[in-house]
């Protein structure tokens, strides 16, 4: 793929990216989140997560072609998923603190179910976009990043 600055890069395959997500999830589980988080803070400076680092893939800024900086990785890995998660949390807390104690809880249950559906739809759509022609997730577009395979043989 050609970046906006004219650089040609070898994109990471969907399978490679899913593998990195699985490795990150496993490391997160094994270290109870603490070790993975500390390791992430270090690897984000190189445009990687711990899983991406182990599988030799890297996140690049889509305009400059340079590895994503710590701030861009924080936006990509924390802020965007948190914003998506708010689609569930705001109605949930509204339901818990306002509607749960009343006699008619049906509107709160309907609102919460609707928001969970939207949340899942966004993540399913994000996952499906990974298999598109540019192999970029919605999060990649929103954060202005591409994910490359550094283990790919160079021509």
C-alpha positions as CSV (number, residue, x, y, z in Angstrom):
1,X,0.0,0.0,0.0
2,X,1.2,3.5,-0.7
3,X,1.0,6.0,2.1
4,X,0.2,9.7,1.6
5,X,3.9,10.6,1.6
6,X,4.6,8.1,-1.2
7,X,6.1,5.4,0.9
8,X,5.2,1.8,0.0
9,X,4.5,-0.5,2.9
10,X,3.6,-4.2,3.4
11,X,0.3,-4.2,5.4
12,X,-0.1,-6.8,8.1
13,X,-2.6,-9.5,7.1
14,X,-5.9,-9.8,9.0
15,X,-4.7,-13.1,10.4
16,X,-1.5,-11.5,11.7
17,X,-3.4,-8.7,13.3
18,X,-6.0,-11.0,14.9
19,X,-3.0,-13.0,16.2
20,X,-1.6,-9.9,17.8
21,X,-4.9,-9.1,19.4
22,X,-5.0,-12.7,20.8
23,X,-1.5,-12.4,22.1
24,X,-2.4,-9.1,23.8
25,X,-5.5,-10.6,25.3
26,X,-3.5,-13.6,26.6
27,X,-0.7,-11.4,28.1
28,X,-3.3,-9.2,29.6
29,X,-5.0,-12.2,31.3
30,X,-1.8,-13.8,32.5
31,X,-0.3,-10.6,34.0
32,X,-3.7,-9.6,35.4
33,X,-3.5,-6.5,33.2
34,X,-0.7,-4.9,35.2
35,X,2.3,-6.3,33.4
36,X,0.6,-5.9,30.0
37,X,-0.2,-2.2,30.8
38,X,3.3,-1.4,31.9
39,X,4.7,-3.2,28.8
40,X,2.3,-1.3,26.6
41,X,3.4,2.1,28.0
42,X,6.9,1.2,26.8
43,X,6.0,-0.3,23.4
44,X,3.6,2.4,22.5
45,X,6.6,4.7,22.0
46,X,7.6,2.5,19.1
47,X,4.1,2.2,17.6
48,X,3.4,-1.3,19.0
49,X,1.5,-3.2,21.6
50,X,3.1,-6.1,23.4
51,X,1.4,-8.5,21.0
52,X,2.4,-6.5,17.9
53,X,6.0,-6.4,19.2
54,X,6.1,-10.2,19.6
55,X,4.6,-10.7,16.1
56,X,6.8,-8.1,14.5
57,X,4.0,-5.7,13.3
58,X,3.9,-2.0,13.8
59,X,1.4,0.9,13.7
60,X,2.4,3.7,11.4
61,X,1.0,7.2,11.1
62,X,-0.8,7.0,7.7
63,X,0.3,10.5,6.6
64,X,4.0,10.5,7.5
65,X,4.8,6.8,7.4
66,X,6.6,7.1,10.7
67,X,5.8,4.8,13.7
68,X,2.9,6.1,15.6
69,X,3.9,8.1,18.7
70,X,2.9,7.4,22.2
71,X,0.0,9.9,22.1
72,X,-1.4,8.5,18.9
73,X,-1.2,5.0,20.3
74,X,-3.0,6.1,23.4
75,X,-5.8,7.6,21.3
76,X,-5.9,4.4,19.2
77,X,-5.8,1.9,22.0
78,X,-7.6,3.6,24.9
79,X,-9.6,6.7,23.9
80,X,-11.4,5.5,20.9
81,X,-12.5,2.2,22.5
82,X,-13.5,4.1,25.6
83,X,-15.6,6.4,23.6
84,X,-17.3,3.5,21.9
85,X,-17.8,1.9,25.3
86,X,-19.7,5.1,26.5
87,X,-22.5,4.1,24.2
88,X,-23.2,1.4,26.7
89,X,-22.1,2.9,30.0
90,X,-24.2,6.2,29.9
91,X,-27.5,4.4,29.3
92,X,-26.5,1.7,31.8
93,X,-25.8,4.2,34.6
94,X,-28.9,6.1,33.7
95,X,-30.9,2.9,34.0
96,X,-29.2,1.9,37.3
97,X,-29.5,5.3,39.0
98,X,-32.9,6.5,37.7
99,X,-35.0,3.7,36.2
100,X,-34.0,0.6,38.2
101,X,-35.6,1.7,41.4
102,X,-39.0,2.6,39.8
103,X,-41.8,0.1,39.2
104,X,-41.5,0.3,35.4
105,X,-38.0,-0.9,34.4
106,X,-39.0,-1.9,30.9
107,X,-37.8,1.4,29.2
108,X,-34.4,1.1,30.9
109,X,-34.0,-2.5,29.8
110,X,-35.0,-1.6,26.2
111,X,-32.5,1.4,26.2
112,X,-29.7,-0.7,27.6
113,X,-30.3,-3.5,25.1
114,X,-30.4,-1.1,22.3
115,X,-27.1,0.5,23.3
116,X,-25.4,-2.9,23.8
117,X,-26.6,-3.7,20.2
118,X,-25.1,-0.5,18.9
119,X,-21.8,-1.3,20.8
120,X,-21.6,-4.8,19.3
121,X,-22.5,-3.5,15.9
122,X,-19.6,-1.0,15.9
123,X,-17.1,-3.7,17.0
124,X,-18.5,-6.2,14.4
125,X,-18.3,-3.5,11.7
126,X,-14.8,-2.6,12.9
127,X,-13.7,-6.3,12.6
128,X,-15.3,-6.8,9.2
129,X,-13.5,-3.7,7.8
130,X,-10.2,-5.5,8.7
131,X,-10.9,-7.9,5.8
132,X,-11.6,-5.1,3.3
133,X,-9.2,-4.2,0.5
134,X,-7.0,-1.9,2.6
135,X,-6.9,-4.2,5.7
136,X,-7.7,-1.2,8.0
137,X,-10.1,-1.3,10.9
138,X,-12.4,1.6,11.6
139,X,-10.1,2.5,14.6
140,X,-7.2,2.8,12.1
141,X,-9.2,5.3,10.0
142,X,-10.3,7.3,13.1
143,X,-6.7,7.4,14.5
144,X,-5.0,8.0,11.2
145,X,-2.9,4.8,11.3
146,X,-2.0,1.7,9.3
147,X,-0.6,-1.5,10.6
148,X,2.4,-3.0,8.7
149,X,4.2,-6.3,8.8
150,X,7.9,-5.8,9.6
151,X,8.6,-9.6,9.2
152,X,7.6,-9.5,5.5
153,X,10.5,-10.1,3.2
154,X,11.8,-7.0,1.6
155,X,12.1,-6.8,-2.2
